[in-house]
Amino acid sequence: MHLILDGIATNLGLITQVAELKNWLRQAVESIGMTVIDGPRVVDFPGQPPGLSGMVMLAESSITVHTFPETNAVMIDIFSCKEFEVDDAIAMVRDTFRLTRYGVKVHRRPVDMERIVPTWR
């Protein structure tokens, strides 16, 4: 399952402070019941536009987040081979980032691996 959420955040500390975003990643993993295998890591990117980029690698896949304080934008991907409560994850992101607007896309991958046809030889 892949949850893609883009929004406009009003929690400025969360989109500008490395320690706060790193703590949010820890809480996000716990709230969706996943298992950390590395991280979280957050980098303060000084490029154009500047912002924070963070990720936590999970036994089930990963969570990534990118913030752009100039526009208050936040972009989050929660990717997991394990099912999780999408509505709960959306509510957690919406509430902690205090989103004023957001868009969501959910992509469900097949769980039945026998249905997957490899394209390589």
Backbone torsions as a table, in degrees:
resi	resn	phi	psi	omega
1	MET	NA	140.6	-178.9
2	HIS	-133.0	112.5	176.3
3	LEU	-99.0	123.3	177.9
4	ILE	-116.3	122.4	-177.3
5	LEU	-133.3	123.4	175.5
6	ASP	-117.9	137.1	-178.6
7	GLY	-156.7	177.2	175.4
8	ILE	-110.4	118.9	-173.7
9	ALA	-100.6	144.9	173.2
10	THR	-110.2	-3.4	175.4
11	ASN	-85.1	85.1	-172.6
12	LEU	-64.8	-32.8	177.6
13	GLY	-61.7	-38.9	-177.2
14	LEU	-70.5	-31.0	-178.7
15	ILE	-95.1	-1.7	-178.8
16	THR	-123.5	-13.9	-173.9
17	GLN	-112.5	121.2	-178.3
18	VAL	-55.7	-48.9	-176.4
19	ALA	-62.4	-40.2	-179.9
20	GLU	-66.8	-41.4	179.7
21	LEU	-68.0	-38.4	177.6
22	LYS	-62.7	-42.8	177.4
23	ASN	-63.4	-39.7	177.7
24	TRP	-61.3	-41.5	178.6
25	LEU	-60.3	-41.3	177.3
26	ARG	-60.9	-45.5	-179.5
27	GLN	-65.9	-37.6	180.0
28	ALA	-62.8	-43.7	179.0
29	VAL	-60.2	-46.1	-179.7
30	GLU	-63.7	-41.9	-175.2
31	SER	-68.0	-25.7	178.4
32	ILE	-102.9	5.7	172.6
33	GLY	71.2	40.6	-179.6
34	MET	-105.9	-179.9	-175.4
35	THR	-125.1	119.2	179.2
36	VAL	-73.4	133.0	170.1
37	ILE	-115.2	-17.8	174.1
38	ASP	-161.4	140.3	177.0
39	GLY	97.4	-166.6	9.4
40	PRO	-78.9	155.5	175.6
41	ARG	-123.7	136.6	177.5
42	VAL	-133.8	133.5	-179.2
43	VAL	-119.7	134.9	174.2
44	ASP	-88.0	107.6	-174.9
45	PHE	-92.7	115.9	-175.7
46	PRO	-86.9	6.5	-174.9
47	GLY	-70.3	-160.5	-179.3
48	GLN	-115.6	112.5	-4.8
49	PRO	-80.6	152.7	178.4
50	PRO	-72.7	159.0	177.6
51	GLY	171.9	-170.2	178.5
52	LEU	-111.9	144.0	172.9
53	SER	-128.9	132.3	-178.4
54	GLY	-140.1	157.1	176.8
55	MET	-155.4	153.2	170.6
56	VAL	-134.0	127.6	179.3
57	MET	-88.0	131.8	-175.8
58	LEU	-114.8	156.2	171.8
59	ALA	-60.0	-29.9	-178.2
60	GLU	-90.8	-13.8	174.4
61	SER	151.8	-107.0	-176.7
62	SER	-164.3	161.4	168.6
63	ILE	-125.8	129.8	174.9
64	THR	-125.0	152.1	179.2
65	VAL	-145.8	139.7	176.2
66	HIS	-131.9	133.1	179.0
67	THR	-121.6	148.4	-179.7
68	PHE	-133.3	87.8	-173.5
69	PRO	-58.9	-27.7	179.4
70	GLU	-59.3	-31.0	-178.7
71	THR	-119.0	3.3	-177.6
72	ASN	63.5	19.3	-177.9
73	ALA	-80.7	145.7	174.0
74	VAL	-137.2	138.6	-180.0
75	MET	-130.7	123.2	-173.2
76	ILE	-128.7	137.1	173.4
77	ASP	-123.8	125.8	171.4
78	ILE	-116.3	111.2	-177.0
79	PHE	-115.9	129.4	-177.1
80	SER	-150.0	138.4	171.5
81	CYS	-77.6	-15.2	179.9
82	LYS	-100.2	137.8	176.7
83	GLU	-61.3	145.7	172.7
84	PHE	-144.5	163.3	-179.0
85	GLU	-76.8	100.3	-176.3
86	VAL	-60.0	-46.0	-178.7
87	ASP	-61.1	-38.2	177.8
88	ASP	-67.2	-40.0	179.0
89	ALA	-65.1	-42.2	177.8
90	ILE	-61.6	-46.1	-179.8
91	ALA	-61.7	-40.6	179.1
92	MET	-61.9	-45.9	178.8
93	VAL	-64.9	-48.3	-179.0
94	ARG	-56.0	-46.3	-175.6
95	ASP	-74.1	-41.9	-176.5
96	THR	-74.6	-36.0	177.0
97	PHE	-84.9	-7.6	-176.0
98	ARG	50.3	62.6	-177.4
99	LEU	-73.8	134.6	175.2
100	THR	-92.2	-29.1	175.4
101	ARG	-145.9	149.9	176.2
102	TYR	-162.2	156.8	174.7
103	GLY	-127.5	147.1	-175.1
104	VAL	-130.8	141.8	170.7
105	LYS	-135.3	135.1	178.1
106	VAL	-122.5	128.2	177.1
107	HIS	-116.6	119.5	178.4
108	ARG	-98.6	122.3	178.3
109	ARG	-88.4	156.1	178.5
110	PRO	-66.8	135.8	176.7
111	VAL	-85.0	-29.4	-179.1
112	ASP	-79.4	99.1	-175.3
113	MET	-65.2	-21.0	179.1
114	GLU	-70.5	-18.3	178.4
115	ARG	-81.8	-13.0	-178.4
116	ILE	-79.7	126.3	179.3
117	VAL	-101.7	116.0	179.9
118	PRO	-66.2	142.4	179.9
119	THR	-101.3	0.7	178.4
120	TRP	-105.3	163.6	179.7
121	ARG	-123.7	NA	NA
